[in-house]
Amino acid sequence: MSHSTRSDIETEADVQLLVDTFYHKVNADALLAPVFNDFAHVDWPTHLPKMYDFWSGLLLHTTRYQGRPFLKHIPLPINDSHFEQWLSLFLRTVEELFEGPVAETAKLRAGSIAQVFSARLRPNSLSIL
């Protein structure tokens, strides 16, 4: 078994590195970049700190994030392929940067988020907001 130089997600700096690296990939992605930038016109200097707070809450158990993230995604022109790509980029980012129990939690949480959002946004879905 080879020794890894990757550590687990343990600090706010780790969370910021994960979020920044992930959204760098999103912004370079042919499928996802237009949704974030051309349609949603994401204000990155405002959005990224919210994402730090969101993932810090999920992974480090901080309580800064306040909000209902799903509601902001309802008007977006997205489908299952967007969620699959989002999840693929997120998992790849975690695996490139980190290794350990919190990193595994990050991957599981991302999978759950993609699944829930995708199901809720599906037309004629029986799910309740």
C-alpha positions as CSV (number, residue, x, y, z in Angstrom):
1,M,0.0,0.0,0.0
2,S,1.5,3.3,-1.0
3,H,1.7,6.2,1.5
4,S,-0.4,9.1,0.5
5,T,0.6,12.7,1.0
6,R,-3.0,13.9,1.1
7,S,-4.5,14.7,4.4
8,D,-8.1,14.9,5.5
9,I,-10.4,17.9,5.5
10,E,-9.7,19.4,8.9
11,T,-9.6,23.2,8.7
12,E,-11.4,26.2,7.2
13,A,-8.5,26.5,4.8
14,D,-9.1,23.0,3.7
15,V,-12.7,23.8,3.0
16,Q,-11.8,26.9,1.1
17,L,-9.3,25.0,-1.0
18,L,-11.9,22.3,-1.8
19,V,-14.5,24.9,-2.8
20,D,-12.2,27.1,-4.8
21,T,-10.6,24.2,-6.7
22,F,-14.1,22.7,-7.4
23,Y,-15.6,26.0,-8.7
24,H,-12.4,26.5,-10.8
25,K,-13.3,23.2,-12.5
26,V,-17.0,24.3,-12.8
27,N,-15.9,27.5,-14.5
28,A,-13.8,25.6,-17.0
29,D,-16.6,23.0,-17.7
30,A,-18.4,23.3,-21.0
31,L,-21.7,22.0,-19.6
32,L,-21.7,23.8,-16.2
33,A,-20.0,27.1,-16.8
34,P,-22.8,28.5,-19.0
35,V,-25.4,27.8,-16.3
36,F,-23.5,29.5,-13.6
37,N,-22.2,32.4,-15.6
38,D,-24.5,33.1,-18.5
39,F,-27.8,32.1,-17.1
40,A,-27.5,32.5,-13.3
41,H,-24.9,35.3,-13.5
42,V,-23.3,34.0,-10.3
43,D,-21.5,36.8,-8.4
44,W,-18.5,34.7,-7.4
45,P,-17.1,37.0,-4.7
46,T,-20.5,36.7,-2.9
47,H,-21.2,33.0,-3.8
48,L,-17.9,31.5,-2.8
49,P,-18.0,32.6,0.9
50,K,-21.5,31.2,1.1
51,M,-20.2,27.9,-0.2
52,Y,-17.3,28.0,2.3
53,D,-20.0,28.4,5.1
54,F,-22.2,25.7,3.6
55,W,-19.4,23.1,3.3
56,S,-17.9,24.1,6.6
57,G,-21.2,23.4,8.2
58,L,-21.5,20.0,6.6
59,L,-17.9,18.9,7.2
60,L,-16.6,20.8,10.2
61,H,-20.0,21.3,12.0
62,T,-19.8,25.1,12.0
63,T,-23.1,27.0,12.1
64,R,-22.4,30.1,9.8
65,Y,-24.5,28.9,6.9
66,Q,-28.1,30.1,6.9
67,G,-30.4,29.6,4.0
68,R,-32.4,27.3,1.8
69,P,-30.0,26.3,-1.0
70,F,-32.6,24.4,-3.0
71,L,-34.9,27.4,-3.7
72,K,-32.1,29.2,-5.5
73,H,-31.8,26.4,-8.0
74,I,-35.4,26.0,-9.1
75,P,-35.3,28.5,-12.0
76,L,-32.1,27.1,-13.5
77,P,-32.2,25.2,-16.9
78,I,-30.6,22.1,-15.5
79,N,-31.2,18.4,-15.7
80,D,-29.7,15.1,-14.6
81,S,-26.7,15.4,-16.8
82,H,-25.8,18.7,-15.0
83,F,-26.0,17.0,-11.6
84,E,-24.0,14.1,-12.8
85,Q,-21.2,16.4,-14.1
86,W,-21.4,18.5,-10.9
87,L,-21.0,15.4,-8.8
88,S,-18.2,14.0,-11.0
89,L,-16.2,17.2,-10.7
90,F,-16.8,17.4,-7.0
91,L,-15.7,13.8,-6.3
92,R,-12.6,14.2,-8.5
93,T,-11.7,17.4,-6.6
94,V,-12.0,15.8,-3.2
95,E,-10.0,12.8,-4.3
96,E,-7.2,15.0,-5.8
97,L,-6.9,17.0,-2.7
98,F,-7.9,15.0,0.4
99,E,-8.1,11.5,1.9
100,G,-9.7,10.4,5.1
101,P,-13.1,10.1,6.9
102,V,-14.2,13.7,6.4
103,A,-13.2,13.5,2.7
104,E,-15.4,10.4,2.5
105,T,-18.2,12.3,4.2
106,A,-17.8,15.2,1.7
107,K,-18.3,12.7,-1.2
108,L,-21.3,11.1,0.4
109,R,-22.9,14.5,1.1
110,A,-22.3,15.7,-2.4
111,G,-23.9,12.6,-3.8
112,S,-27.0,13.1,-1.5
113,I,-27.3,16.8,-2.6
114,A,-27.1,15.9,-6.3
115,Q,-29.7,13.2,-5.8
116,V,-32.1,15.3,-3.9
117,F,-31.8,18.4,-6.1
118,S,-32.1,16.3,-9.2
119,A,-35.2,14.5,-8.0
120,R,-36.9,17.7,-6.8
121,L,-36.3,19.5,-10.1
122,R,-37.6,16.7,-12.2
123,P,-40.8,17.7,-14.0
124,N,-44.0,15.9,-12.8
125,S,-42.1,14.8,-9.7
126,L,-44.2,13.8,-6.7
127,S,-41.5,15.2,-4.3
128,I,-42.5,18.1,-2.1
129,L,-40.4,21.2,-1.6
